[in-house]
Amino acid sequence: MVAKNITKEMVLAALRTVIDPEVSVNIVDLGLVYGVEVKDGSVKIIMTLTTPMCPLGPLIIDNVRVAVERIEGVKSVDVEVTFDPPWSIEKIMPEVREKLGLGV
């Protein structure tokens, strides 16, 4: 069996299934994902949370790991959480900001 080439786009698609329960929006559109690196079946995700004290942070991080592990060919998932730069509402996709009533 030939291993499937995992792409950044595949990982981002999986991450779009991870919803922040407080606002019911996926973490990619919320601007929480800062980077995705894929190499030889290993995936590294650099992300943030809306606040360092986010009570749902552990749940979101676990959901990230599970969503990416479901991609065929993924051997390992490393989730690095950073707060540099800090998250702000400007990181939310403009159309999502508008839907949330946060302006564009």
C-alpha positions as semicolon CSV with decimal commas, in nm:
position;residue;x (nm);y (nm);z (nm)
1;M;0,000;0,000;0,000
2;V;0,136;0,340;-0,099
3;A;0,127;0,607;0,169
4;K;-0,099;0,898;0,088
5;N;0,070;1,235;0,053
6;I;-0,065;1,453;0,329
7;T;-0,095;1,818;0,234
8;K;-0,138;2,135;0,434
9;E;-0,478;2,176;0,266
10;M;-0,588;1,833;0,392
11;V;-0,485;1,928;0,746
12;L;-0,665;2,263;0,725
13;A;-0,979;2,085;0,602
14;A;-0,962;1,855;0,905
15;L;-0,907;2,151;1,136
16;R;-1,218;2,319;0,995
17;T;-1,415;2,040;1,162
18;V;-1,291;2,155;1,504
19;I;-1,544;2,399;1,644
20;D;-1,482;2,643;1,927
21;P;-1,785;2,558;2,144
22;E;-1,815;2,909;2,286
23;V;-1,879;3,076;1,948
24;S;-1,972;2,778;1,726
25;V;-1,711;2,864;1,462
26;N;-1,425;2,645;1,341
27;I;-1,076;2,724;1,466
28;V;-0,936;2,801;1,119
29;D;-1,194;3,071;1,045
30;L;-1,147;3,208;1,397
31;G;-0,780;3,263;1,317
32;L;-0,656;3,029;1,589
33;V;-0,432;2,828;1,354
34;Y;-0,102;3,005;1,297
35;G;0,080;2,734;1,104
36;V;0,075;2,381;0,969
37;E;0,384;2,178;0,884
38;V;0,369;1,834;0,724
39;K;0,669;1,605;0,680
40;D;0,677;1,230;0,624
41;G;0,342;1,166;0,791
42;S;0,418;1,390;1,088
43;V;0,201;1,697;1,130
44;K;0,285;1,995;1,347
45;I;0,017;2,252;1,419
46;I;0,101;2,588;1,570
47;M;-0,207;2,747;1,714
48;T;-0,337;2,974;1,983
49;L;-0,647;3,008;2,194
50;T;-0,862;3,316;2,238
51;T;-0,710;3,362;2,584
52;P;-0,439;3,183;2,785
53;M;-0,701;3,101;3,048
54;C;-0,951;2,954;2,799
55;P;-1,143;2,692;3,001
56;L;-1,209;2,490;2,685
57;G;-0,846;2,496;2,570
58;P;-0,766;2,134;2,659
59;L;-1,084;2,013;2,482
60;I;-1,006;2,214;2,168
61;I;-0,647;2,088;2,158
62;D;-0,764;1,726;2,199
63;N;-1,017;1,778;1,919
64;V;-0,741;1,917;1,696
65;R;-0,528;1,611;1,755
66;V;-0,816;1,369;1,691
67;A;-0,929;1,550;1,373
68;V;-0,581;1,540;1,219
69;E;-0,513;1,180;1,327
70;R;-0,816;1,079;1,118
71;I;-0,633;1,176;0,798
72;E;-0,509;0,863;0,625
73;G;-0,132;0,835;0,652
74;V;-0,081;1,062;0,953
75;K;0,173;0,902;1,185
76;S;0,196;1,170;1,453
77;V;0,042;1,502;1,548
78;D;0,221;1,767;1,750
79;V;0,010;2,061;1,866
80;E;0,209;2,363;1,982
81;V;0,009;2,633;2,156
82;T;0,154;2,982;2,150
83;F;0,031;3,321;2,260
84;D;0,283;3,512;2,052
85;P;0,131;3,692;1,879
86;P;-0,176;3,710;2,097
87;W;-0,509;3,632;1,931
88;S;-0,742;3,921;1,853
89;I;-1,075;3,953;1,672
90;E;-0,889;4,092;1,369
91;K;-0,764;3,737;1,305
92;I;-1,120;3,614;1,243
93;M;-1,212;3,578;0,875
94;P;-1,400;3,898;0,774
95;E;-1,719;3,716;0,671
96;V;-1,725;3,534;1,005
97;R;-1,667;3,859;1,194
98;E;-1,965;4,006;1,013
99;K;-2,185;3,703;1,100
100;L;-2,080;3,736;1,463
101;G;-2,170;4,106;1,459
102;L;-1,811;4,215;1,514
103;G;-1,786;4,435;1,204
104;V;-1,553;4,387;0,911
